[in-house]
Amino acid sequence: MKLEVVVIPVSDVDRAKSFYTGLGWRLDADVSGEGGFRVVQVTPPGSPCSVIFGSGLTSADPGSAQGLHLIVSDIETARTAVASRGVKVSGVFHDEGGVFHHKNDEGRLAGPHPSRSSYSSFASFSDPDGNGWVFQEVTARLPGRIEASGALFASASDLANALKRAAAAHGEHEKRDGGRHDEAWPDWYAEYMVAEQSGSTLPA
């Protein structure tokens, strides 16, 4: 079983869409139906799990989703990146118990975990409705957890769409290079597709 989607409750769909795409999350869908029904799906860079919000999706109160974790390899870099987009982010913290973290702001100690051990350093932020997100730094997985590497595609359609995005970006790359045909385009495509899935810097 693979967790595919998390639904979060929001009060203003357009505001939420602007917020999450403003974080650099990929917009996968924005579909409307009858009676005001609307589904917006976004995906954090490098995440196999997407986030859905909209109208007519859930009876949960807007802002009631809390403790949604975004796993990062460098907590300070991730925090700086989000803050640079105008989002209010907590300082990096660790928990006084050292196991996970308590609810709200309880037990927070400033700075990363003293030993910088994996799973132990955090930073938090919220969307405009108050749905709470937490960065968690993971540098080494516990036994039993597998960290996928490279690019993974769930279907031929996913792969085709990734190729189309890479092709469009590569076309711009060739224009910047004077319009010359790039013989190494397969390597460029591969680098672009892996970087897109991992959330790393895309090739220019």
Salt bridges, closest charged atoms under 4 A:
ASP14 OD1 - ARG38 NH2 2.90
ASP28 OD1 - ARG26 NE 2.60
ASP30 OD2 - LYS17 NZ 2.80
ASP30 OD2 - ARG38 NH2 2.86
GLU76 OE1 - ARG116 NH2 3.45
ASP95 OD1 - HIS102 ND1 2.75
ASP105 OD1 - ARG108 NH1 3.44
ASP129 OD1 - ARG15 NH2 3.14
GLU137 OE1 - ARG116 NE 2.78
GLU147 OE1 - ARG141 NE 2.89
GLU172 OE2 - LYS175 NZ 3.33
GLU174 OE2 - HIS170 ND1 3.92
GLU174 OE2 - HIS181 ND1 3.75
ASP177 OD1 - ARG180 NH2 3.02
ASP182 OD2 - HIS170 NE2 2.94
ASP182 OD2 - HIS173 NE2 3.83
GLU196 OE2 - ARG165 NE 2.81
